Amino acid sequence: MALDTARLREEISKVYSEVARDPKKGYHFHTGPAYATERLGYSREALAELPDAVTAAFAGVGNPLAAGAPRPGDTVVDIGAGSGMDAFLAAAAVGPTGKVIAVDMTDVMLERGRDNVALTGLRQIEYRKGWAEALPVSDASVDLVISNDVINLSPTRTGSSANASACSSRAGASKWPTSSCTRTFCRLHARTSRSGPPESEALSWGESTSKRSGRLGSKTWR
C-alpha cells in the first residue's frame, strides 16, 4: 500500500497543534525546558533567557547546536522549528546582522512562533510555512541548516536531506538530528557542499552547549 503523505502530514500536524496549545498535557514524548536541560544538555542559562512561550512546547530529541553555534551574520534554516527554541538560540548567535528562517508545516506552531518573535523582539527570525522535502528557501542561500528529529517524520527522508543540501552555500559537515529505540542522538547539517556526499557525525545524548550558546541579553519575560 502506498504511503498516504497527506494523511501522514495531517496526523502529525494534529499532534503538534495540541503540543502548541497545551505543552504540559503529557504526550508519548517529552516536552519542555527541564527535559531539554536534564536529558539533552541544553544550557540552563541560555534557556532561562527565553520566555516560557518559546521553551514550553519544545519536543526535540537532541541538541543540534551542540555541534557548534552559527556565526554572527549567518543565515540559518531551522526545519520543523515549532515554537522556536532552537531557532531563538540560533538567533542569539547570529545577532541582528544574521537571519533565522524557521520552517514549519503546522499552522498553530507558526502562529505561536510568530507571536514569540513579537514577544522577544528578535526580528532576525522569520517564520515560513513549508515541508522538509520542499523548503521555502532559495538554493545556496543559507550558511547552516538545523533540525531536531523532524527528518524522522518526513515521508521522504532522502528528499529532505537533498533539499537541505541544495539550500546550503558552504562546504562542511552534515549531521542530522534523529532518534533510535535505544539512544538519542543529535546531528547538525552545517554549511554543506552541493558537490559531494556530506560527512556524518553523531553527538551523544546530553552533550553540553553551555560554552557554545549565544546570550540573549538580560530581559526577563515571565
C-alpha positions in Angstrom: 0.0 0.0 0.0 1.3 3.4 -1.0 2.1 5.9 1.8 -0.7 8.5 2.2 1.5 11.5 2.5 -1.3 14.0 3.0 -2.8 11.8 5.8 0.5 11.5 7.5 1.1 15.2 7.5 -2.4 15.8 8.8 -1.9 13.4 11.7 1.5 14.9 12.6 0.0 18.4 12.5 -2.8 17.4 14.8 -0.3 16.1 17.4 1.9 19.2 17.3 -1.0 21.6 17.2 -2.0 20.1 20.5 1.5 20.5 21.8 1.4 24.2 20.9 -1.9 24.7 22.6 -1.2 22.6 25.7 2.6 21.7 26.0 2.2 20.3 29.6 -0.7 17.9 28.8 1.6 14.8 28.7 2.4 13.0 25.5 4.2 9.9 24.3 7.3 12.1 24.0 9.0 14.5 26.4 8.5 18.3 26.2 9.7 21.4 27.9 12.9 23.1 29.1 13.6 20.9 32.1 13.7 17.9 29.8 16.0 19.8 27.4 18.5 20.7 30.1 18.4 17.4 32.1 18.3 14.9 29.2 19.7 16.7 26.2 22.4 19.0 27.6 21.0 22.4 26.8 22.4 25.3 28.8 20.1 26.3 31.7 21.4 29.8 31.5 20.6 30.2 27.8 17.1 28.7 28.2 16.4 30.9 31.2 16.7 33.9 29.0 13.9 32.7 26.7 10.2 33.2 27.6 8.1 30.2 28.6 6.1 30.6 25.4 9.3 29.6 23.4 10.6 26.7 25.6 7.4 25.0 26.9 6.4 23.4 23.6 9.9 22.1 22.9 9.7 18.4 21.8 13.1 17.6 20.2 15.2 14.6 20.8 18.7 16.2 20.7 20.6 19.5 20.7 21.5 20.5 17.1 23.6 23.5 18.3 25.8 21.2 20.4 28.0 20.7 17.3 28.7 24.5 17.2 26.7 27.7 17.2 26.2 29.6 14.0 28.4 32.7 13.5 27.4 36.3 13.7 25.8 37.3 10.4 25.0 33.8 9.3 21.7 32.8 7.7 20.2 29.7 9.4 17.3 27.5 8.5 15.5 25.5 11.2 13.4 22.7 9.7 10.4 21.9 11.8 11.1 24.9 14.1 7.8 24.6 16.1 7.6 27.3 18.8 11.2 28.0 18.1 13.5 27.1 20.9 16.4 26.1 18.6 15.6 29.0 16.3 15.7 31.5 19.1 19.0 30.2 20.4 20.4 30.4 16.8 19.1 33.9 16.5 21.1 34.9 19.6 24.2 33.6 17.9 23.7 35.2 14.5 22.8 38.5 16.0 20.9 41.4 14.3 23.0 41.1 11.2 22.1 37.5 10.7 18.8 35.7 9.9 17.0 32.6 11.0 14.3 31.1 8.8 12.0 29.0 10.9 10.1 26.5 8.7 7.1 24.6 10.0 4.1 23.0 8.4 1.7 23.3 11.3 -0.4 26.5 11.4 -0.8 26.6 15.1 3.0 26.3 15.6 3.6 29.0 13.0 1.2 31.3 14.9 2.9 30.6 18.2 6.3 31.1 16.7 5.4 34.5 15.2 3.9 35.5 18.5 7.2 34.6 20.1 9.1 36.8 17.6 6.8 39.7 18.5 7.2 38.9 22.3 11.1 38.8 22.2 11.7 41.4 19.5 14.1 39.1 17.7 13.2 40.3 14.3 16.0 38.3 12.6 13.7 35.3 12.9 11.2 34.8 10.1 8.6 32.0 10.2 7.7 30.4 6.9 5.2 27.6 6.2 6.8 24.6 4.4 7.9 21.0 4.4 11.3 19.5 5.0 11.3 18.0 1.5 10.2 21.3 -0.1 11.8 24.1 1.8 10.6 27.6 1.1 14.3 28.7 0.7 16.3 29.5 -2.4 19.2 27.3 -3.4 22.7 28.1 -2.0 21.2 30.9 0.2 22.0 29.8 3.7 25.0 29.0 5.9 23.5 26.5 8.3 20.6 24.1 8.3 19.4 22.6 11.6 16.6 20.3 12.6 15.6 18.4 15.7 14.2 15.0 14.7 11.8 16.4 12.1 13.5 14.4 9.4 12.3 11.2 11.1 8.7 12.4 10.5 9.3 13.2 6.8 7.7 10.8 4.3 10.8 11.2 2.1 13.9 11.5 4.3 16.3 11.3 1.4 14.5 14.1 -0.4 14.5 16.2 2.8 18.3 15.8 3.1 18.9 16.6 -0.5 16.7 19.7 -0.3 18.6 21.0 2.7 21.9 20.4 0.9 20.6 22.4 -2.0 19.9 25.5 0.0 23.2 25.4 1.8 26.0 27.5 0.5 29.2 26.4 2.3 31.1 23.2 2.4 31.4 21.3 5.7 29.9 18.5 7.8 26.4 17.1 7.6 24.9 16.0 10.8 21.2 15.3 11.3 19.0 15.0 14.4 17.4 11.6 14.8 16.4 9.1 17.4 16.6 5.4 17.9 14.9 3.0 20.2 17.9 2.7 22.5 19.6 6.1 22.4 19.0 9.6 21.3 21.4 11.4 19.0 21.6 14.9 17.7 23.2 15.8 14.4 23.6 19.1 12.6 23.6 19.8 8.9 26.1 22.6 8.6 27.5 24.6 5.6 27.0 21.7 3.3 28.6 21.5 -0.2 26.3 20.5 -3.1 29.2 18.9 -4.9 29.6 15.7 -2.9 28.2 13.5 -0.2 28.2 15.1 3.2 30.1 13.7 6.1 28.0 12.4 9.0 28.8 12.7 12.7 26.7 11.8 15.7 26.8 13.6 19.0 25.8 11.6 22.1 22.8 12.4 24.2 23.4 15.1 26.7 26.4 16.9 25.2 26.5 20.3 26.9 26.2 23.5 24.9 26.9 25.9 27.8 30.1 27.1 26.2 28.5 27.5 22.7 25.1 29.0 23.3 24.6 32.6 22.4 23.4 35.1 25.1 20.0 36.7 24.6 20.5 39.6 27.0 19.2 40.4 30.4 15.4 40.7 29.6 13.0 38.9 31.9 10.0 37.6 30.0 8.0 35.9 32.8 
